Amino acid sequence: MCPTDDAQWLDRASVQALAFAARRLLADPVAVVFAVREPSEDWELRGLPELVVEGLGDADARLVLASTIHGPLDERVRDRIVAEARGNPLALLELPGQLTPAELAGGFALPDGGRVAGRIEQGFVRRLESVPRAARRWLLVAAADPSGDGILLWRAAGRLGIAADAGAAAEEAGLIEFGARVRFRHPLVRSAA
């Protein structure tokens, strides 16, 4: 299995190489999975089998939204968040955090303008600003290396004089997670960093 998330952000040579391999492996028990945000007609992956994953329906979106809000939520605000999110679970989890409890409960409209992804990224920027400076520098170093190699990250941070425990604040803020690899919660966190 070769999963590739956010393939639209890969460089052209990498996409071409992976697509070449995927086309040759159709008869073998190997899966090459590409995830892209929006299909494109001039995309190198054209002609491969595809499955379009739609967003959540309104009823399911309301359930996800209700699971994240622990206070009063005005019906008009709820409907606006559901409409803005267009079934995107991440948007349903992140957009309410950009509103005050009074805005959630009082029926104030969400700000107009801006893409949902842009607003979510701005939410991540605000969360980045809330962690200590050393943690932000550590996240910047992590964002510069797409491999997620923890050893490389710790070495680079050490050479830059960033304390070894600086990443803990970023993990506590839910921006990054440590495991076999260092992984951002979402590619928009990397972009925000």
C-alpha positions as CSV (number, residue, x, y, z in Angstrom):
1,M,0.0,0.0,0.0
2,C,1.3,3.4,-1.0
3,P,-1.0,6.2,0.4
4,T,-0.3,9.7,-0.8
5,D,-2.4,12.4,0.9
6,D,-2.8,15.9,-0.6
7,A,-1.2,14.8,-3.8
8,Q,-2.1,18.2,-5.4
9,W,0.9,19.6,-3.4
10,L,3.4,17.1,-4.8
11,D,6.0,18.3,-7.3
12,R,5.2,17.2,-10.9
13,A,8.1,14.7,-11.2
14,S,6.9,12.9,-8.0
15,V,3.3,12.7,-9.2
16,Q,4.5,11.4,-12.6
17,A,6.7,8.7,-11.1
18,L,4.0,7.5,-8.7
19,A,1.3,7.6,-11.4
20,F,3.7,5.6,-13.7
21,A,4.1,3.0,-11.0
22,A,0.4,2.9,-10.3
23,R,-0.5,2.2,-13.9
24,R,2.0,-0.7,-14.0
25,L,0.8,-2.3,-10.8
26,L,-2.9,-2.6,-11.8
27,A,-2.6,-6.5,-12.0
28,D,-0.6,-6.8,-8.8
29,P,-1.9,-6.9,-5.2
30,V,-0.6,-3.5,-4.5
31,A,-2.6,-0.3,-3.9
32,V,-1.4,3.1,-4.7
33,V,-3.9,5.6,-3.2
34,F,-3.8,9.3,-4.1
35,A,-5.9,11.8,-2.2
36,V,-6.6,15.2,-3.7
37,R,-8.8,18.0,-2.7
38,E,-10.4,18.8,-6.0
39,P,-10.3,16.7,-9.2
40,S,-8.6,18.3,-12.2
41,E,-8.9,17.6,-15.9
42,D,-5.2,18.3,-16.6
43,W,-4.0,16.1,-13.7
44,E,-1.3,13.4,-14.2
45,L,-3.5,10.9,-12.4
46,R,-6.3,11.1,-15.1
47,G,-7.3,7.6,-16.3
48,L,-6.6,5.8,-13.0
49,P,-9.6,4.4,-11.2
50,E,-11.1,7.0,-8.9
51,L,-13.5,7.3,-6.0
52,V,-15.0,10.7,-5.2
53,V,-15.5,11.1,-1.5
54,E,-18.3,13.6,-0.8
55,G,-18.5,15.7,2.3
56,L,-20.8,14.9,5.2
57,G,-24.5,15.4,4.7
58,D,-26.2,18.2,6.7
59,A,-27.6,15.8,9.4
60,D,-24.1,14.2,10.0
61,A,-22.4,17.6,9.9
62,R,-24.7,18.8,12.6
63,L,-23.8,15.8,14.8
64,V,-20.1,16.4,14.3
65,L,-20.6,20.1,15.1
66,A,-22.7,19.3,18.2
67,S,-19.9,17.1,19.5
68,T,-17.5,20.0,19.5
69,I,-19.6,22.7,21.2
70,H,-20.1,22.6,24.9
71,G,-22.5,25.5,25.3
72,P,-25.5,27.2,23.7
73,L,-25.5,27.2,19.9
74,D,-27.9,29.4,18.0
75,E,-29.7,27.6,15.2
76,R,-28.8,30.3,12.6
77,V,-25.1,30.1,13.6
78,R,-25.2,26.3,13.4
79,D,-26.8,26.4,10.0
80,R,-24.2,28.9,8.8
81,I,-21.3,26.9,10.1
82,V,-22.7,23.7,8.4
83,A,-23.2,25.6,5.1
84,E,-19.7,27.1,5.3
85,A,-18.0,23.8,6.1
86,R,-19.7,22.1,3.1
87,G,-19.4,18.7,4.8
88,N,-15.7,19.0,5.6
89,P,-15.2,17.4,9.0
90,L,-12.1,19.4,9.8
91,A,-13.9,22.7,9.1
92,L,-16.8,21.5,11.4
93,L,-14.2,21.0,14.2
94,E,-12.2,24.2,13.6
95,L,-14.6,26.9,12.6
96,P,-16.5,27.1,15.9
97,G,-13.3,27.7,17.7
98,Q,-12.9,31.0,15.8
99,L,-16.1,32.3,17.4
100,T,-16.7,33.5,20.9
101,P,-19.3,31.8,23.1
102,A,-21.5,34.9,22.7
103,E,-21.3,34.7,18.9
104,L,-22.2,31.0,19.1
105,A,-25.1,31.5,21.4
106,G,-26.4,34.9,20.2
107,G,-27.1,34.4,16.5
108,F,-24.4,36.6,15.2
109,A,-23.5,35.8,11.6
110,L,-20.1,34.4,10.7
111,P,-17.8,36.8,9.0
112,D,-18.3,36.9,5.3
113,G,-15.6,36.3,2.7
114,G,-12.6,34.0,2.7
115,R,-12.2,30.4,1.8
116,V,-13.0,27.9,4.5
117,A,-9.4,26.5,4.2
118,G,-8.1,30.0,4.6
119,R,-10.1,30.6,7.7
120,I,-9.0,27.2,9.2
121,E,-5.4,28.1,8.4
122,Q,-5.8,31.4,10.2
123,G,-7.2,29.5,13.2
124,F,-4.1,27.4,13.2
125,V,-2.0,30.6,12.9
126,R,-3.7,31.9,16.1
127,R,-3.0,28.6,17.8
128,L,0.6,28.8,16.8
129,E,0.8,32.3,18.2
130,S,-0.4,31.0,21.6
131,V,2.5,28.6,22.1
132,P,5.9,29.8,23.3
133,R,8.4,31.2,20.8
134,A,10.7,28.2,21.1
135,A,7.8,25.9,20.2
136,R,7.0,28.1,17.1
137,R,10.6,27.9,16.0
138,W,10.6,24.1,16.5
139,L,7.4,23.9,14.4
140,L,9.0,25.9,11.7
141,V,12.0,23.5,11.6
142,A,9.5,20.6,11.4
143,A,7.6,22.3,8.6
144,A,10.8,22.6,6.6
145,D,11.2,18.8,6.5
146,P,8.4,16.9,4.7
147,S,9.8,13.5,5.7
148,G,8.8,13.7,9.3
149,D,12.1,12.2,10.4
150,G,12.2,12.8,14.1
151,I,16.0,12.2,14.4
152,L,16.7,14.8,11.7
153,L,14.3,17.3,13.4
154,W,15.9,16.9,16.8
155,R,19.4,17.4,15.3
156,A,18.3,20.5,13.3
157,A,16.6,22.0,16.3
158,G,19.7,21.3,18.5
159,R,22.0,23.0,15.9
160,L,19.7,26.0,16.0
161,G,19.8,26.2,19.8
162,I,16.1,25.2,20.2
163,A,15.6,23.3,23.5
164,A,14.8,19.6,23.1
165,D,11.5,19.9,25.0
166,A,10.2,22.9,22.9
167,G,8.1,20.5,20.8
168,A,6.1,19.4,23.8
169,A,4.1,22.7,23.9
170,A,3.2,22.2,20.3
171,E,2.0,18.7,20.9
172,E,0.0,19.8,23.9
173,A,-1.7,22.4,21.7
174,G,-2.7,19.7,19.3
175,L,-0.7,21.0,16.4
176,I,1.7,18.1,16.0
177,E,2.1,14.5,17.2
178,F,5.0,12.3,17.8
179,G,5.1,8.7,16.9
180,A,7.1,6.7,14.5
181,R,7.2,9.9,12.5
182,V,6.6,13.6,13.4
183,R,3.2,14.5,11.9
184,F,1.4,17.7,11.7
185,R,-2.3,17.5,12.8
186,H,-3.2,18.7,9.3
187,P,-1.2,20.0,6.3
188,L,-2.7,23.5,7.0
189,V,-0.8,23.5,10.3
190,R,2.5,23.0,8.3
191,S,1.5,25.8,6.0
192,A,0.6,28.1,9.0
193,A,4.0,27.3,10.6
